[in-house]
């Protein structure tokens, strides 16, 4: 897990100011790519494991939550290897799976990250049938209910090339963001992921590149100069 710094809610991984600004830029690009009234639903996934999709999803959600009058929630739909609750140091005893099988109410699974305006739904118990739960009518109805409460819903799903869990969710969102990792992700896997999104009528709104190393602190930030 990346180290946290003074930018509360972000995990910058040593990138500091430049990394936070990069997530803000991603937030802006997503906002400009989804032109609609009401809640915007964004799915974050990757081609394979280890590309930093959850870190990206959490930081983008944090970036959205820092906007004025921007009610934001992130849902951990990676029901096989959930990590969103760990990222924000929240409990995961009750979560998405508990709600979908009728064990609790929706309000019981919505948590707030301390000191922020960001809401979180953790994965809950690990189910034997994650793809079935995410393709259920109960999940679709839940997203409709959350859309009445929030301005942005960020959804973290498993890698699209490894399991089919993200496929039914792609059809319920307004846009998909793919995460890649420098010197690790391959064009073959990325092409396969892009094709999968398009084949299931998803709108690919961008690719986030992780793993870019800053050469030195001096190159991270240069103050504006008066002309």
C-alpha positions in Angstrom: 0.0 0.0 0.0 1.3 3.4 -0.8 2.2 5.7 2.0 -0.1 8.5 3.0 1.0 12.0 3.4 -0.5 15.3 4.4 -2.9 15.3 1.5 -5.6 13.6 3.5 -7.6 10.9 1.6 -4.9 10.3 -1.0 -2.2 7.7 -1.1 0.5 9.4 -3.3 3.2 6.6 -3.3 5.9 9.2 -2.9 4.7 11.4 -5.8 3.5 14.1 -3.4 2.0 17.2 -5.0 2.4 16.0 -8.6 0.6 12.7 -7.9 -2.3 14.5 -6.2 -2.6 16.9 -9.1 -2.6 13.9 -11.5 -5.6 12.5 -9.7 -7.3 15.9 -9.9 -6.7 16.0 -13.6 -8.2 12.5 -13.9 -11.2 13.7 -12.1 -11.6 16.7 -14.5 -11.2 14.5 -17.5 -13.8 12.0 -16.2 -16.2 14.9 -15.5 -15.8 16.3 -19.0 -16.2 12.8 -20.6 -19.6 12.1 -19.0 -22.1 14.8 -19.9 -25.4 14.0 -18.2 -27.7 15.3 -15.5 -27.8 13.5 -12.2 -25.5 10.9 -10.8 -22.4 9.8 -12.8 -21.4 6.1 -12.5 -17.7 5.3 -13.2 -16.2 1.8 -13.3 -12.5 1.4 -12.7 -10.8 -1.8 -13.8 -7.6 -3.1 -15.4 -6.5 -5.8 -17.8 -4.7 -8.0 -15.3 -3.8 -7.9 -11.6 -1.2 -5.7 -10.0 -1.7 -2.6 -12.1 -3.0 -0.4 -9.3 -6.7 -0.2 -10.1 -7.8 -0.1 -6.5 -5.3 2.6 -5.6 -6.5 4.6 -8.6 -10.2 4.1 -7.9 -9.8 5.2 -4.2 -7.7 8.3 -5.1 -10.1 9.3 -7.9 -13.0 8.9 -5.5 -11.2 11.0 -2.9 -10.6 13.7 -5.6 -14.3 13.8 -6.5 -15.3 14.0 -2.8 -13.1 17.1 -2.3 -15.2 19.1 -4.8 -17.8 21.4 -3.4 -21.3 19.9 -3.4 -20.0 16.7 -4.8 -21.5 13.7 -2.9 -19.2 10.7 -3.8 -19.3 7.1 -2.9 -16.9 4.2 -3.8 -18.1 0.6 -4.0 -15.8 -2.3 -3.7 -17.0 -4.7 -6.3 -13.8 -6.8 -6.3 -15.5 -9.5 -4.3 -12.7 -12.0 -4.7 -9.8 -9.8 -3.5 -11.3 -6.7 -1.8 -9.0 -4.0 -0.5 -10.9 -0.7 -0.6 -11.8 -0.9 3.1 -8.1 -1.6 4.0 -7.1 1.4 1.9 -9.3 3.7 4.0 -8.8 1.8 7.3 -12.5 0.9 7.5 -14.3 -2.2 8.8 -15.5 -4.7 6.2 -17.7 -6.9 8.4 -20.8 -5.7 6.6 -20.7 -4.7 3.0 -22.1 -5.2 -0.5 -22.5 -9.0 -0.4 -24.3 -8.8 3.0 -26.8 -6.3 1.5 -27.4 -8.2 -1.8 -28.3 -11.4 0.0 -30.7 -9.5 2.4 -28.7 -9.7 5.6 -28.8 -5.9 6.2 -30.1 -2.6 5.0 -28.4 -0.2 2.5 -27.8 2.4 5.2 -26.0 -0.2 7.4 -23.3 -0.8 4.8 -22.5 2.9 3.9 -19.5 4.1 5.8 -17.8 7.5 5.8 -14.0 8.0 5.7 -13.1 9.9 8.9 -12.2 13.5 8.3 -13.6 13.5 4.7 -16.9 13.7 2.8 -16.2 10.4 1.0 -18.7 7.5 1.5 -17.6 3.8 1.1 -19.3 0.5 0.6 -16.9 -2.3 1.4 -17.2 -5.8 -0.2 -18.5 -7.6 2.9 -18.2 -11.3 3.2 -16.4 -13.2 0.4 -19.2 -14.9 -1.6 -18.9 -18.2 -3.6 -20.7 -16.5 -6.6 -19.5 -13.0 -7.1 -20.4 -12.7 -10.8 -24.0 -13.8 -10.0 -24.3 -11.2 -7.3 -23.0 -8.4 -9.5 -25.4 -9.4 -12.3 -28.4 -9.6 -10.0 -31.4 -7.3 -10.1 -30.7 -6.4 -6.5 -27.3 -4.9 -7.5 -28.9 -2.9 -10.3 -31.6 -1.6 -8.0 -29.0 -0.6 -5.4 -27.2 1.5 -7.9 -30.4 3.2 -8.8 -31.1 4.0 -5.2 -27.5 5.3 -4.6 -27.9 7.4 -7.7 -30.6 9.4 -5.9 -28.3 10.1 -3.0 -24.9 10.7 -4.7 -23.4 12.8 -7.5 -20.7 10.3 -8.3 -20.4 6.5 -7.9 -17.0 5.0 -8.3 -16.9 1.3 -8.7 -13.8 -0.9 -8.3 -14.0 -4.2 -10.1 -11.7 -7.2 -10.7 -9.4 -7.1 -13.8 -11.6 -7.5 -16.8 -9.3 -10.1 -18.5 -9.1 -12.4 -15.6 -12.8 -12.9 -14.4 -16.2 -11.9 -15.8 -17.4 -10.1 -12.7 -17.0 -6.6 -14.2 -18.9 -7.5 -17.4 -22.5 -7.0 -16.1 -21.5 -3.9 -14.2 -20.1 -2.3 -17.4 -23.6 -2.2 -18.8 -24.8 -0.2 -15.7 -22.3 2.6 -15.7 -21.7 5.8 -17.7 -18.0 5.2 -18.3 -15.1 2.9 -17.8 -11.6 3.8 -16.9 -8.8 1.2 -17.6 -5.7 1.2 -15.4 -2.3 0.2 -16.8 1.2 0.1 -15.2 4.3 1.3 -16.9 6.7 -1.4 -18.0 4.3 -4.1 -16.8 1.0 -3.8 -18.8 1.3 -5.2 -22.4 -0.4 -3.9 -25.5 -1.9 -7.4 -26.0 -3.7 -7.4 -22.6 -4.8 -3.7 -23.0 -6.2 -4.4 -26.4 -8.1 -7.4 -25.1 -9.5 -5.3 -22.2 -10.6 -2.5 -24.5 -12.3 -5.0 -26.8 -14.1 -6.6 -23.9 -15.4 -3.2 -22.8 -16.6 -2.3 -26.3 -18.2 -5.8 -26.9 -20.3 -5.3 -23.9 -21.5 -1.8 -24.9 -19.3 0.0 -22.4 -18.0 3.5 -22.9 -14.3 3.7 -22.4 -13.4 7.2 -21.3 -9.7 6.8 -20.7 -6.6 4.9 -19.5 -4.7 5.8 -16.4 -1.0 5.0 -16.4 0.5 4.1 -13.1 4.2 3.6 -12.2 5.5 6.7 -13.7 8.5 7.7 -11.6 9.5 11.3 -11.0 13.2 12.0 -11.6 13.6 14.4 -8.7 11.6 16.6 -6.4 12.7 19.6 -8.4 10.8 18.4 -11.4 7.6 17.8 -9.6 6.3 21.3 -9.2 7.3 24.7 -10.5 5.5 27.7 -9.1 3.7 30.1 -11.5 5.7 33.1 -12.4 4.3 36.6 -13.0 4.7 37.8 -16.5 
